[in-house]
Amino acid sequence: MSTDHQKYSTENQSDAIKQYAEARGIEIVRTYADAGKSGLKIEGRDALRQLIEDVQSGNTDFTLVLVYDVSRWGRFQDADESAYYEYICRRAGIAVEYCAEQFDNDGSPISTIVKGVKRAMAGEYSDLRP
């Protein structure tokens, strides 16, 4: 959940994603954003649910999903849940790129390890929040 007073505000994330896309010649055709929603569970995350539904049904006009960083899928208690949503995209031929991360999401062992650590940290961080 991001507010306008946080580093992760939806506006700041959107700006960073737009800059990332512009620098790489990527056209943004659709935005899925759950502004002000908790990332602790998928319930209430209508935009994330719609993204997954669109990808699984083949109802997409894009081949790439841009995400601000690994933790933005959610701060699920089970780190594998956010990995699962990325996997659904990849299985459908839709790549996932993280705009604010210092690594390429290229399927290499290093990127897999870094994502796993970041997902686990996001879940631990959620345990500390009210």
C-alpha positions in Angstrom: 0.0 0.0 0.0 1.5 3.3 -1.0 0.5 6.8 -0.1 1.6 10.0 -1.7 4.0 10.7 1.2 6.0 7.5 0.7 8.9 6.6 -1.6 6.6 4.0 -3.0 3.7 6.3 -3.7 1.8 5.1 -6.8 2.7 8.4 -8.5 6.4 8.0 -7.8 6.2 4.4 -9.1 4.3 5.4 -12.2 6.9 8.2 -12.9 9.8 5.8 -12.5 8.1 3.2 -14.8 7.4 5.8 -17.4 11.0 7.0 -17.4 12.3 3.4 -17.6 9.9 2.8 -20.6 10.9 6.0 -22.4 14.6 5.3 -22.0 14.1 1.9 -23.6 11.6 2.8 -26.3 8.8 0.8 -24.6 5.2 1.9 -25.2 3.0 1.6 -22.2 -0.4 0.4 -23.5 -2.1 -0.3 -20.2 -1.7 0.3 -16.5 -2.8 -2.0 -13.7 -2.6 -0.1 -10.4 -4.1 -0.9 -7.0 -3.7 2.5 -5.4 -4.1 2.5 -1.6 -4.5 -1.3 -1.3 -2.6 -3.5 1.1 -0.1 -5.8 -0.6 -0.5 -8.5 2.1 -3.0 -10.5 0.2 -4.5 -10.7 -3.3 -8.0 -10.1 -2.0 -8.9 -6.4 -2.7 -6.2 -6.1 -5.3 -8.6 -5.9 -8.3 -6.0 -4.6 -10.7 -3.5 -7.4 -10.0 -6.3 -9.9 -10.2 -7.3 -8.4 -13.6 -3.7 -8.5 -14.9 -3.5 -12.2 -14.0 -6.9 -12.9 -15.5 -6.0 -11.1 -18.7 -2.7 -12.9 -19.0 -4.2 -16.4 -18.3 -7.0 -15.8 -20.8 -4.7 -14.5 -23.5 -6.6 -11.2 -23.5 -3.5 -9.1 -23.8 -2.1 -6.6 -26.3 1.3 -6.5 -24.6 4.3 -8.8 -24.2 6.0 -7.1 -21.3 4.9 -6.2 -17.7 6.9 -3.4 -16.1 6.9 -3.5 -12.3 8.5 -0.9 -10.1 10.4 -3.5 -8.0 10.2 -7.0 -6.8 8.2 -6.1 -3.7 5.4 -4.4 -5.7 3.7 -7.6 -6.6 2.9 -7.7 -3.0 4.2 -8.3 0.5 2.6 -11.7 0.8 3.4 -13.8 3.9 4.4 -16.6 1.5 7.2 -15.2 -0.8 6.3 -17.8 -3.4 3.0 -16.1 -4.0 4.6 -13.1 -5.7 6.9 -15.5 -7.6 3.8 -17.4 -8.8 2.3 -14.3 -10.4 5.5 -13.6 -12.2 5.6 -17.2 -13.4 2.1 -17.0 -14.7 3.2 -14.1 -16.9 6.4 -15.8 -18.1 4.5 -19.0 -18.9 2.1 -17.0 -21.1 5.1 -15.5 -23.0 4.9 -12.2 -21.1 8.2 -10.9 -19.8 8.5 -9.1 -16.4 11.0 -6.3 -15.9 11.7 -4.5 -12.6 12.3 -0.8 -13.2 14.0 0.1 -10.0 16.1 -3.0 -9.4 19.9 -3.2 -10.0 19.6 -6.5 -11.8 18.2 -7.8 -15.1 15.3 -10.2 -14.6 16.9 -12.6 -17.1 16.3 -16.0 -15.4 19.9 -16.3 -14.4 20.7 -17.9 -11.1 21.8 -14.6 -9.6 18.6 -12.8 -10.5 16.6 -15.7 -9.1 18.5 -15.6 -5.8 18.2 -11.8 -5.6 14.4 -11.9 -6.2 14.0 -14.7 -3.6 15.8 -12.7 -1.0 13.9 -9.5 -1.8 10.5 -11.4 -1.7 11.4 -12.9 1.7 12.4 -9.5 3.0 9.2 -8.0 1.8 7.2 -10.6 3.6 9.2 -10.2 6.8 8.7 -6.4 6.6 5.0 -6.9 6.3 5.1 -8.8 9.6 6.3 -5.6 11.3 3.6 -3.4 9.9 0.3 -2.9 11.6 
